[in-house]
Amino acid sequence: MKLLIVEDDQVAAAALARSLQSKGFITQIAYNGEEAFSVIMEQAFDVIVMDRMMPKMDGITALTKIRKHGITTPVLILSALGEVDERVEGLEAGGDDYLVKPYALSELIARLNVLSKRKPAVQDHDSEWLTEFDVKLNSINGKVYREGVQVHLQPQEKKLLEFFMRHTNQIMTRKMLLEKVWDFHFETDSNLIDTQISRLRTKLDKPFSTKLIHTIRGKGYVFSDNPSLVE
């Protein structure tokens, strides 16, 4: 099981990671909510263990933000804040479980095992599938298929693909992608978009004969099986 531990106390985070690794877990650490959000947008985890009180972005804010971006990974909040209203706040923000510090490692592991086995409450139905060209994306479980072959994408790659699929044959500027996919309302010189589109192309386009993600020079990108129609 792959876990993301979000904890600003570096000593405590390292100790927890070692304890969980000794029990067979694969762990990664983020030291604040802002860092956690960036990591979660790029990588998939089975469960996220989230502290509440952290610099830059607290746990509740980070949790609310990842849920807003469609990330459904189970989140266990691990915090010294244990009053009833504090626990309720964490669960209402999108937490799946709440464990108060101090805690027993055996209980934490038991809760993690339960969370990792949770299945979507709603089963697949045709209405939950978004289909464009030969690509299908399930809005409930996040599965992606092209020509009937499953394509394994990271959460942010799925979000980018879904945005493209909802705007087929339309030119999407870098500014539009930053605002709608990454919630960035400012220009950036980083290669974030280029990197993500390159990764998506490698997985979604490269193995197949027809390319769907195209660069329109000086304008942006388009998701189409015939880009000449929109150039």
Secondary structure, 3 states (H helix, E strand, C coil): CEEEEECCCHHHHHHHHHHHHCCCCEEEEECCHHHHHHHHHHCCCCEEEECCCCCCCCHHHHHHHHHHCCCCCCEEEEECCCCHHHHHHHHHCCCCEEEECCCCHHHHHHHHHHHHCCCCCCCCCHHHEEEECCEEEECCCCCEEECCEEECCCHHHHHHHHHHHCCCCCCECHHHHHHHHCCCCCCCCCCHHHHHHHHHHHHHCCCCCCCCEEEECCCEEEECCCHHHCC
